[in-house]
Amino acid sequence: MRHWISLPIVEGEASRQAHADLPEGTFEREISKEGFYGPATQMYHRHPPTGWTEVEGPLRPRAFDAVKDLASCGSPWEARPLLGNAHLQVRIWRSEAPMDHLVRNADGDELLFLHEGSASLFCDYGHLRLGEGDYLMLPRGTLWRLELEHQKPLTALLIEATNDSYRLPDKGIVGSHAVFDPAMLDTPRIDDGFRAQAQDGPWRVVVKRRGLLSIVTYPFNPLDAVGWHGTLTPVRVNWRAIRPLMSHRYHVPPSAHTTFAAGRFVVCTFVPRPFETDPGALRVPFFHNNDDYDEVIFYHRGRFFSRDNIYPGMMTLHPSGITHGPHPKALAASRLGHGGETDEVAVMIDARDALEVAELPEGIEWPGYVDSWKAR
């Protein structure tokens, strides 16, 4: 058990309640351990902690148009790599035709988030329909393929838990039914659609292991199960099923929005929620030094209230070691006060280990993102 050095102290001009009732004319910055789970201190500054004139070196915040000029490919193993490390691989996949082969990931659990389109999943466990905004968690070793629906392209974010497994987060004192009830998780069924696809004839299975591909050919369709029972299965949940934790008097940290957890990273989902209405409460994400995690956000839909010039299909990377927080216009607007609710859906990944950006085609990265915090 860890015994943190923890001495709650209030020094100088400071609020006694984090993220509320800031001293007049100050900007709050949180310094924390273990993401937002460990000890933390709130600093109160006279100037915005992101008010830099220039950032040189690898810690500069970065933004990418992840779906720009994205070529269609018939296999997730041909998807565009975006970033990763030894424990996590993030890719973006566009498909315009049904898969003519089966795939299996032997490197780790796979999490798909459907950005656009709909499809039918056929896998070891049966048949499951997928639509825009669905998460699909596929346990390591699952045999699967997708058939697109309505002859429309599919775009999906792929998040691999390399040599690891996905779990539901510990929801603590709010209980297991908070955020979303596990009963909202859907599983594949051995239905008429599944039985109909199990036709004889040769089938290829493309297996990824240690990043290398092997092809196994069968004289029959290996998706031929007649039944199963157990506790290991793919699961589907849509962002619309998420009921976010919130408080009208306190801006809750991103960790409260965790949807899936692996050993060295978490996946969170930001969905529409009411703005804070207490006069003293922060209404935008607070400036923070999340020095134990790299932060990645994929923007799915809506208008992203804490960011300028960000639109659906983009992705940002904020490395640990540099302060990040809201853009100047969002911060100014929040201080005016407003009702209503946020209009955004985004997938956030907090990675415990530094992420490397893949080699991307020309024009995918927005080099001016680091300057977007400068006051206009």
Order of alpha helices (4+ residues) and beta strands (2+ residues): beta-beta-beta-beta-beta-beta-beta-beta-beta-beta-beta-beta-alpha-beta-beta-beta-beta-beta-beta-beta-beta-alpha-beta-beta
